[in-house]
Amino acid sequence: MSRAGRNAPPSAAVVTTAPPAAPSPSRRQLLAGAAGLALAPWGVGWGAARAQELRYFRIGTGTTSGTYFPIGGLIANAISNPPGSRPCDRGGSCGIPGLIVVAQATNGSVENIELLRSGAVEAGLAQADVAYWAYSGTGSYLGKPPFEGLRSLGMLYAEAIQVVVRSDGFIDRMADLKGRNISLGEEGSGTLVEARLILDAYGLSESTITPQYLKPGTAADRLAKGELDGFFMVGGYPVAAVSDVAARTPIRLIPIDGEPAARLRRGLRFYLDSEIPAEAYPGTAPTPTLSLGAELLVRADRDPELIYGVVKALWHENTRRILAEGHPKGRSFDPAKAATDVAIPLHPGAERYYREAGLLGDAANETNARAPSVAPAKP
């Protein structure tokens, strides 16, 4: 407690757009020297490590203009607890002592899962359907080895599929995308996975439009300049890229509804009917769409004690406040739904937390009940 003071750092997390290689020696020396501590390698078991040892925990998020990146930064801030942090009972970090969490910018769900598979990150955000297909080796992962060591820490919130066009572009419905210049999201993104599914459901494809594969920020900029007719985005509204283009030119959101949407709901049970409310972006009307859960994922071989601490910090009352104040979607985080809506099995450390908190429903870890009845062919 004595280390905490009025000059304690306000943020416990590191947010980066660079690959999360080990921190530079100068930073290690600075952090270790300031606290008189030693860094512990990830190979040391959490239970055996001393509380004063520093550890780094990398979270793969998404593009800086999407939702995963700011949400990941808030989570990183909440579960970090480096030396000198203000104590939890004084409004400071309620995370794991000595843990420094890095929120790393990535292309999104697909890349995050591959980073987890290779061990390049300790956790990653991903859409529920992408997580399930990676875990089972089906859908867009057909032909790849199942990632059976993939585990969930819980469903965080629902993210909406958004098709953004200019108001003056004479595009009112999905059929109007035919022949248009449309960004589907970049390779490695969950947005690209969903865009292909949505196009197929409405009788369209990459051959019936002029496809572009752009980051959300780049797509938004080109839409504002009139160089693009529309773009797909999957994220918790309001998404920064969509807000940015809406501030520059009038936009509309295209409805995803009717029989094509109903057919997707029947075949892919991760989809939920939802509505993007009026004025989610300036001038936009209420828009029906589909949404799906965003999950925080880890590898099964992560130490249960560490993961238990991460999940406990994630759902701490102070963390809920940080999330709610930091991003509009942070207000949607609900621990009561986190364990019952997972697409893949919970990590044992997460399962222990939810069971102790009385939040573990009968559906948790019974993923066969969550399997889609159909899945898309591999792109």
N, C-alpha and C positions, 0 to 999 in steps of 0.2 A: 504494500500500500504506500510505503514511503516514497516510492519512485514517482507516483502520480502527483502532478502539480498543475498549477494553472497554465504552465507552458507546455503541457503534454501535447503531442501531435494530435490534430483534430481527426485525422483519418488513419485507420489501421491498415488499409489495403494499398496495394500497388495496382494501378491500371495501366496497361501497356498495349501498344499495337505492334510491338516487336516480338519475334519468337522468344519464348521464355527460357532461353539458355540460363545456366546458373548465373546469379548476379555477379557483377564485376567485383574483383578483389577489393577495390576501394570501398564499395558499398558494404561488402561483408565486413571489412575492417571497421568501417564507420559504425555499423549496427552493433557488431560484437564489442568494439572498443567502448562505445558509449555506455553499454550496460555491463561490461566486464564479463561477457558470456562467450560460450563456444557454440559453433554451429553443429548440429547433429545431422548426419546423412539420413536419407529416407530409409536406408536398410535397417536402421536401428528400430526395434520394436517400440511402439508408443508407450506401452506400459512400463518398459524398462528405462525409458529416457527420463532425464531429469527435467523438471518444470522449466528451468532457466534456459534450456537449449532452444535455439531458434530453428524453425522448420519452415520450408516454403511449400505452398500448395497452389498449383496452377489450375485455373478454371478456363476452359475454352468457351468463348461466348459467341459473338457474331460480329457483323460489320458495325462500324462506329455510328452509322446512320440508322441502325435498326433498333430493336427492343432488347435483344439478348445482351448487348454490350453495356448499356446503362444498368440494367437489372443485375448483370454479373458483377459490375463494380459495386453496387449496393450490398450484394451478398458477401463479396470479398471483404468489404469494410466491416460488415456485421460479425463475421466469424473469425476475423483476424484479432490478435491480441499481442502485439509486440511489446517489448520493454518500454516503460514510460507511459503506456496507455492509461487513460482515466479509468478508474475501477467501474465495474458494471453497476454497482449500487449507487454510483454518483452520475449515472447517465452515460457512462463510457461503454467500451467494448465488453460484450459478454461472451466473447469467443474463447478459444483455447489458448492458454498462456504459451507464449513463444511462437505462435503460429502466424506467419505472414503470408497472406493470400494474394495471388496475382491474377487479375482479370485480364485475359489475353484476347485480343481481337482476332477473329477467324472469319471464314466464309459462312459458318453456321453449322447446322445439325450434322450434315454428312461429314464435313471435315472434322468436327469435334469427335465423332465416333471413331474415325481413323486415328486421330491423335490419342484417344484412349486405348485403342487396340495396340498402338506402338509403344505406349507408356510415356508419350511426350507431354501429357498433362495428367493431373490427378483427378479432375472432374470436368464435365462438359454439359452444356445445355443442348437439348435436342427435342424435336417434335415426337409425339408419342408413336405415330406410325413408323417413322424412320427408325426409332429405337427398337420397335418390335421386329421390323424386317431385318435389321442388323443382327439382332439376337437370334432370330430363327433361320436366317439365311434364305428368306423369301422376299417377295415383292421386288423392290428396286435393288435388293442384295442377292437375288437369285443367281446361283453360280458361284457365289463367294462362300468361304467357310463361315458357318454360323459363329457369331461372337457370343459363345455361351458364357463367357466370363463377364458379360455386361450386366450391371445391376443399377437399380434406381434408388435415389434418396427421396423420391416423392414427386408428385405432380404439383407444380407451383401455381400455374394459372392457365387459362384458356387463351390461345392466340388465334386471331381471325385471319382468314384468307381475304386479301384485299386486292381488287383490280382497279387501278387508278388511271383515269383518262382526263383529258382537258374537257372543260364544259363546252367549248366551241368546236369539238372534233367530230360531232355527229355520231358518237358511239353511245348507245343507250342500253344495249344488252349484249350478252356474250356472242351472239351470232354476228354482231357488227365488227367483231375483231378480225373477221376473215379478210385477208389481204393487207392487213395493217402491220405497221412496224411496232412490235411489242417486245418488251424485255421480260424474260421469264425468270430472271435471277441467274446468278453465276454458278459455275460448276462448284460443287461442294456445299451448296446451300440447300436447306430444306424447302425454300421457296421454289426452286426449280423442280423438285420432286412433285410438289403440289400443283404447280402450274401445268405440268404434263398430264396429271390426272384430271384436272378441271377441263382442260382443252378436250381431252378424249371424251369426257362425259357429255360435252356439248357438240360432239361431232366435228371437232376441229383438231388440228395437229400442228406440229412445227412446219409441215409442208404447206399448210393452208394459210399461214401467216408469214410475215418476215421476222424471224426470231432474232432477238439480241440477248446476250448473256452478260448482263451488267450488274455491278454493285448497286444497291438501292440509291445511294447518293448520286452516282453518275446517271442512273436512269431518271431520277427526279430532275436533275439539272437539264438533261436533254429534253424532257417533257416540257419544262418551263420555257425552253428556247424554241419549241415547236419542231424539234428534230426527232421526236419519238411520239407515237400515238398513245401509248399506254404502257403500264408495267404492273407485274404481279408483285405482291409483298405479303409475307406471312409474319405476323407479329402482333403483340398486344398494343392496341391503339391507345393513345396516339403515337404513331411511329414517326421518329424525327424526320426521316426523308420525305414522308408524305406531308407532314406539317410544313416543311420547308417549301415544297413546290406549291402548296395551297396558299402560302403567303405571297407567292410571286405571280400566280395566275389562277383563275377560277378552275376548280376540278370537280369531278363527280366520281362516285364509286359505283361500279357495275354490280347489279344484284347477282348472287349465285343462289338460285332458287328453282322452283318448279320440279318437274319429274327428273331431270338430270341430277339435281342435288339430292332428291329423295333416293334415287338409285345408288348414289355414292354412299348415302347414310346407311342404306340396307346392306351394302356390300363391304363397307369399310367402317367398322363400328367405332373407330376412334374419332370419327367426325361427329360434331354436335351442331344442331341448328342454332344459329345465333343471329343477332342483329347489331350492326354498328350504329350507335345512336346518332341522332341529328346533331350537327355541329361538333362531331368528334374531330373534324377538321373544318376550318372556316367555310361556311356556305354549303356544306354537304347535308343531304337528306338522310333519314333513317334508311339503312340498306341491309336487307337480309343477306346472310352469307353462311359459310360453314366455318367452324373453328375446331381446334384440337388442342390437347394438353401439351404444355411445355414441361419437360422433366429435367431434373438434375441427375446426371448419371456418373457412375464411377466404375472401376473394375472390382470384380469379386474378391481379388486378392489384397485389397486395401485393409489395413488393420481395423478390426471391429471397434476397438476402443477409440481410435481416431475418428472414425466415421460416426460413431455414437455422439461424440463431442461436437462434430460439425453439425449434425442434424439438430441436436439440442440447442446449439447457438442459433441455428437458422430459424427456429420457431420460438425463440425467446421473446418475451413481451417487448423488450427494447428493440429487437430486430424488426418486429412488426411495425413499430413506430418509424424506424429508419426507412423501411421500404415504402410505407404509406406516404411519408413526406418527400421521398426522393423521386418517385415516379408514379403517375396515375395508375399504372397496372399493379404497382406494389400494394394497393388497397384490396386487390383481388386474392392475395395469398390467403389460403384457408387451410390450416392444419387438419381440420376435420375431413377434408376431401383428399388430402395429399396421399394417403396410403391406400385408399380404396379405388382410386382411378389410375393406378400405375399400369403401364403397358408391359413391363417385364418384372421379374422378381426383385423384391427389395434386397438391398445389402443387409447382412445380418446385424450390423451396427445400427442401421436405420430401423430395421424391424424391432430391435430391442427398445429403441426410443418410443416408437409408436405404440408398442404393447404396454410399456410402463405408463404412457400418457393416456391409455384407454382409447386410442384412436385407431387401433388396428381392426379393420372389418374383416368379415369372412372372405371377401373377394381378394384380399391381399395375397400375393405370391401364388395365386391360382390363375396363371396367365392363359391357360388354354381357353378359359371362358372369355378372354378378351381378344382372341385371335380373329382377324377379319375372315369373313367367309370367302372373299376373293381378294386378290392382290394384284397390283399392276405388274406387267412384265418389266424386266430390267431394261432401262433406257438404252 
